[in-house]
Amino acid sequence: MSTRYRPPAPPRSAYITAGGARRLREELDHLWKVERPRVTQAVSDAAALGDRSENADYIYGKRRLREIDRRVRFLVKRLDAVTVVTEAPKDPSRAFFGAWVTLEDEDGATVEYQIVGPDESDARTRRISMDAPVARALLGRAVGDEVSVRRPAGEATFTVTGVRYEVASAVLAPTIGHGIRLQDLDDAADDDDDGDEAPADDATPDAGATPTPTPRAAPRRPPSAARRGRR
């Protein structure tokens, strides 16, 4: 039986803004200190009702715990790997990591994007990953420069009309240390594994199992312009 080959995903840039790091830390704290204890208690309450094989609350709770543990594990590893960029570059007139860039299209309409790390990109707030084609085209550009961007509807040309940076305060530049070890997560999963699991499916691993850690790729060096911006 043949299997479809899926090339490995390219490594993501290991940079994040102070605001992005704060949001990841807040998500991790909420999952670990609020959501997980709440779901654990709900599972315990459901288990006390009797037959667990047909107990929807118990089955859902165990699956939700596995989802939480996967996300917590990812956040712990990611926060340990990323570098928080808190300083504007020496040349703030050019677009580097963290910059808000205003673009004007051929019809005179304007739009503003912020160049951020891949963990914080969000189309709703117009934050684009530095790994995205649009961001790569903007790096190093200044007001007056023209940028060509390939879009699904075809290639479009924009003119840079503004570049600005937000100064990260001490409040928005938290220490990355989160105080959670992967062993803490493994121990918590072992405590949840009471020997009477809900029916397992092929797509969901056992809650008490420790996922095999994947080797962490060495963070890529930023473009030369970005390196100058972080000195």
One Martini backbone bead per residue (centre of mass of N, CA, C, O) as a GRO file, in nm:
protein
  231
    1MET     BB    1   0.094   0.037   0.025
    2SER     BB    2   0.061   0.359  -0.043
    3THR     BB    3   0.202   0.674   0.045
    4ARG     BB    4   0.179   1.002   0.115
    5TYR     BB    5   0.394   1.253   0.068
    6ARG     BB    6   0.520   1.474   0.334
    7PRO     BB    7   0.672   1.741   0.369
    8PRO     BB    8   0.836   1.915   0.577
    9ALA     BB    9   0.811   2.175   0.762
   10PRO     BB   10   0.928   2.466   0.788
   11PRO     BB   11   1.097   2.648   0.985
   12ARG     BB   12   1.037   2.872   1.228
   13SER     BB   13   1.066   3.161   1.346
   14ALA     BB   14   1.234   3.274   1.666
   15TYR     BB   15   1.023   3.528   1.687
   16ILE     BB   16   0.893   3.789   1.918
   17THR     BB   17   0.692   3.990   2.060
   18ALA     BB   18   0.597   4.113   2.356
   19GLY     BB   19   0.293   4.077   2.312
   20GLY     BB   20   0.306   3.781   2.214
   21ALA     BB   21   0.436   3.661   2.470
   22ARG     BB   22   0.210   3.745   2.662
   23ARG     BB   23  -0.020   3.580   2.526
   24LEU     BB   24   0.107   3.300   2.562
   25ARG     BB   25   0.133   3.313   2.870
   26GLU     BB   26  -0.170   3.350   2.927
   27GLU     BB   27  -0.261   3.086   2.798
   28LEU     BB   28  -0.092   2.898   2.974
   29ASP     BB   29  -0.204   2.984   3.248
   30HIS     BB   30  -0.500   2.913   3.191
   31LEU     BB   31  -0.469   2.612   3.123
   32TRP     BB   32  -0.306   2.526   3.391
   33LYS     BB   33  -0.483   2.695   3.628
   34VAL     BB   34  -0.790   2.657   3.507
   35GLU     BB   35  -0.881   2.448   3.287
   36ARG     BB   36  -0.756   2.183   3.390
   37PRO     BB   37  -0.882   2.169   3.674
   38ARG     BB   38  -1.175   2.178   3.575
   39VAL     BB   39  -1.169   1.919   3.397
   40THR     BB   40  -1.067   1.723   3.612
   41GLN     BB   41  -1.316   1.753   3.797
   42ALA     BB   42  -1.528   1.665   3.586
   43VAL     BB   43  -1.413   1.379   3.548
   44SER     BB   44  -1.439   1.289   3.842
   45ASP     BB   45  -1.747   1.327   3.860
   46ALA     BB   46  -1.819   1.134   3.624
   47ALA     BB   47  -1.679   0.874   3.739
   48ALA     BB   48  -1.875   0.857   3.998
   49LEU     BB   49  -2.142   0.753   3.828
   50GLY     BB   50  -1.987   0.508   3.672
   51ASP     BB   51  -2.021   0.415   3.373
   52ARG     BB   52  -1.775   0.515   3.127
   53SER     BB   53  -1.839   0.403   2.832
   54GLU     BB   54  -2.133   0.597   2.840
   55ASN     BB   55  -1.990   0.868   2.937
   56ALA     BB   56  -1.984   1.170   2.796
   57ASP     BB   57  -1.838   1.348   3.005
   58TYR     BB   58  -1.591   1.168   3.037
   59ILE     BB   59  -1.499   1.146   2.742
   60TYR     BB   60  -1.471   1.448   2.687
   61GLY     BB   61  -1.275   1.518   2.919
   62LYS     BB   62  -1.038   1.339   2.825
   63ARG     BB   63  -1.003   1.478   2.552
   64ARG     BB   64  -0.959   1.763   2.661
   65LEU     BB   65  -0.701   1.698   2.817
   66ARG     BB   66  -0.533   1.625   2.568
   67GLU     BB   67  -0.553   1.901   2.433
   68ILE     BB   68  -0.426   2.065   2.659
   69ASP     BB   69  -0.154   1.912   2.676
   70ARG     BB   70  -0.059   1.975   2.389
   71ARG     BB   71  -0.063   2.285   2.418
   72VAL     BB   72   0.122   2.312   2.661
   73ARG     BB   73   0.367   2.175   2.538
   74PHE     BB   74   0.404   2.375   2.311
   75LEU     BB   75   0.431   2.639   2.478
   76VAL     BB   76   0.676   2.560   2.643
   77LYS     BB   77   0.869   2.514   2.404
   78ARG     BB   78   0.830   2.789   2.262
   79LEU     BB   79   0.914   2.982   2.496
   80ASP     BB   80   1.207   2.854   2.505
   81ALA     BB   81   1.282   2.935   2.188
   82VAL     BB   82   1.221   3.224   2.185
   83THR     BB   83   1.272   3.568   2.085
   84VAL     BB   84   1.249   3.878   2.232
   85VAL     BB   85   1.150   4.180   2.075
   86THR     BB   86   1.199   4.528   2.213
   87GLU     BB   87   1.362   4.679   1.989
   88ALA     BB   88   1.437   4.916   1.789
   89PRO     BB   89   1.593   5.010   1.532
   90LYS     BB   90   1.836   5.223   1.424
   91ASP     BB   91   1.639   5.233   1.158
   92PRO     BB   92   1.308   5.351   1.173
   93SER     BB   93   1.256   5.401   0.850
   94ARG     BB   94   1.256   5.090   0.845
   95ALA     BB   95   1.142   4.764   0.777
   96PHE     BB   96   1.108   4.549   1.045
   97PHE     BB   97   1.075   4.392   1.308
   98GLY     BB   98   0.760   4.523   1.438
   99ALA     BB   99   0.651   4.681   1.214
  100TRP     BB  100   0.447   4.938   1.092
  101VAL     BB  101   0.292   4.920   0.765
  102THR     BB  102   0.207   5.144   0.511
  103LEU     BB  103  -0.018   5.095   0.234
  104GLU     BB  104  -0.055   5.177  -0.123
  105ASP     BB  105  -0.246   5.150  -0.382
  106GLU     BB  106  -0.343   5.221  -0.710
  107ASP     BB  107  -0.630   5.346  -0.580
  108GLY     BB  108  -0.548   5.470  -0.272
  109ALA     BB  109  -0.556   5.249  -0.081
  110THR     BB  110  -0.518   5.163   0.266
  111VAL     BB  111  -0.279   4.966   0.468
  112GLU     BB  112  -0.193   4.796   0.781
  113TYR     BB  113   0.106   4.631   0.899
  114GLN     BB  114   0.252   4.377   1.104
  115ILE     BB  115   0.567   4.247   1.183
  116VAL     BB  116   0.582   3.911   1.289
  117GLY     BB  117   0.556   3.627   1.433
  118PRO     BB  118   0.417   3.311   1.374
  119ASP     BB  119   0.260   3.304   1.667
  120GLU     BB  120   0.099   3.612   1.596
  121SER     BB  121  -0.060   3.582   1.357
  122ASP     BB  122  -0.338   3.807   1.232
  123ALA     BB  123  -0.578   3.903   1.015
  124ARG     BB  124  -0.768   4.079   1.196
  125THR     BB  125  -0.498   4.264   1.300
  126ARG     BB  126  -0.271   4.280   1.079
  127ARG     BB  127  -0.074   4.030   1.135
  128ILE     BB  128   0.238   3.929   0.996
  129SER     BB  129   0.452   3.705   0.906
  130MET     BB  130   0.794   3.698   0.840
  131ASP     BB  131   0.744   3.435   0.645
  132ALA     BB  132   0.581   3.591   0.462
  133PRO     BB  133   0.582   3.730   0.156
  134VAL     BB  134   0.502   4.018   0.238
  135ALA     BB  135   0.714   4.058   0.461
  136ARG     BB  136   0.967   4.000   0.290
  137ALA     BB  137   0.909   4.246   0.097
  138LEU     BB  138   0.929   4.470   0.341
  139LEU     BB  139   1.203   4.428   0.424
  140GLY     BB  140   1.385   4.737   0.429
  141ARG     BB  141   1.173   4.937   0.381
  142ALA     BB  142   1.062   5.261   0.270
  143VAL     BB  143   0.947   5.549   0.214
  144GLY     BB  144   0.849   5.516  -0.140
  145ASP     BB  145   0.848   5.230  -0.180
  146GLU     BB  146   0.808   4.954  -0.392
  147VAL     BB  147   0.569   4.672  -0.387
  148SER     BB  148   0.550   4.334  -0.487
  149VAL     BB  149   0.252   4.124  -0.480
  150ARG     BB  150   0.144   3.795  -0.463
  151ARG     BB  151  -0.183   3.703  -0.550
  152PRO     BB  152  -0.460   3.528  -0.631
  153ALA     BB  153  -0.547   3.781  -0.829
  154GLY     BB  154  -0.252   3.879  -0.840
  155GLU     BB  155  -0.038   4.121  -0.903
  156ALA     BB  156   0.072   4.379  -0.672
  157THR     BB  157   0.114   4.732  -0.611
  158PHE     BB  158   0.298   4.909  -0.360
  159THR     BB  159   0.323   5.188  -0.132
  160VAL     BB  160   0.521   5.324   0.102
  161THR     BB  161   0.381   5.554   0.369
  162GLY     BB  162   0.468   5.389   0.644
  163VAL     BB  163   0.678   5.382   0.952
  164ARG     BB  164   0.643   5.206   1.269
  165TYR     BB  165   0.695   5.195   1.632
  166GLU     BB  166   0.666   5.015   1.929
  167VAL     BB  167   0.718   5.065   2.261
  168ALA     BB  168   0.833   4.853   2.498
  169SER     BB  169   0.740   4.788   2.797
  170ALA     BB  170   0.779   4.627   3.094
  171VAL     BB  171   0.493   4.497   3.071
  172LEU     BB  172   0.543   4.391   2.756
  173ALA     BB  173   0.832   4.254   2.879
  174PRO     BB  174   0.849   3.958   2.968
  175THR     BB  175   0.941   3.691   3.115
  176ILE     BB  176   0.961   3.377   2.982
  177GLY     BB  177   0.937   3.240   3.230
  178HIS     BB  178   0.692   2.978   3.346
  179GLY     BB  179   0.743   2.723   3.559
  180ILE     BB  180   0.715   2.482   3.344
  181ARG     BB  181   0.742   2.142   3.319
  182LEU     BB  182   0.720   1.856   3.144
  183GLN     BB  183   0.704   1.678   3.399
  184ASP     BB  184   0.447   1.805   3.510
  185LEU     BB  185   0.269   1.702   3.279
  186ASP     BB  186   0.324   1.401   3.312
  187ASP     BB  187   0.225   1.379   3.605
  188ALA     BB  188  -0.065   1.475   3.549
  189ALA     BB  189  -0.133   1.247   3.348
  190ASP     BB  190  -0.087   1.015   3.549
  191ASP     BB  191  -0.311   1.104   3.749
  192ASP     BB  192  -0.546   1.072   3.532
  193ASP     BB  193  -0.456   0.771   3.509
  194ASP     BB  194  -0.692   0.524   3.640
  195GLY     BB  195  -0.732   0.258   3.436
  196ASP     BB  196  -1.018   0.388   3.296
  197GLU     BB  197  -1.064   0.439   2.993
  198ALA     BB  198  -1.170   0.567   2.732
  199PRO     BB  199  -1.244   0.518   2.429
  200ALA     BB  200  -1.035   0.475   2.174
  201ASP     BB  201  -0.876   0.643   1.907
  202ASP     BB  202  -0.664   0.689   1.642
  203ALA     BB  203  -0.639   1.020   1.693
  204THR     BB  204  -0.610   0.950   2.012
  205PRO     BB  205  -0.416   0.956   2.265
  206ASP     BB  206  -0.312   0.864   2.555
  207ALA     BB  207  -0.318   1.050   2.842
  208GLY     BB  208  -0.065   0.892   2.989
  209ALA     BB  209   0.106   0.950   2.758
  210THR     BB  210   0.426   1.023   2.624
  211PRO     BB  211   0.525   1.208   2.392
  212THR     BB  212   0.740   1.211   2.144
  213PRO     BB  213   0.994   1.403   2.109
  214THR     BB  214   1.092   1.655   1.901
  215PRO     BB  215   1.327   1.788   1.740
  216ARG     BB  216   1.481   2.095   1.766
  217ALA     BB  217   1.524   2.338   1.568
  218ALA     BB  218   1.733   2.556   1.474
  219PRO     BB  219   1.732   2.876   1.471
  220ARG     BB  220   1.702   3.108   1.253
  221ARG     BB  221   1.855   3.348   1.102
  222PRO     BB  222   1.815   3.653   1.048
  223PRO     BB  223   1.809   3.891   0.862
  224SER     BB  224   2.033   4.135   0.834
  225ALA     BB  225   1.834   4.356   0.905
  226ALA     BB  226   1.732   4.226   1.169
  227ARG     BB  227   2.004   4.217   1.312
  228ARG     BB  228   2.044   4.522   1.321
  229GLY     BB  229   1.776   4.574   1.490
  230ARG     BB  230   1.890   4.403   1.760
  231ARG     BB  231   2.149   4.574   1.862
   0.00000   0.00000   0.00000
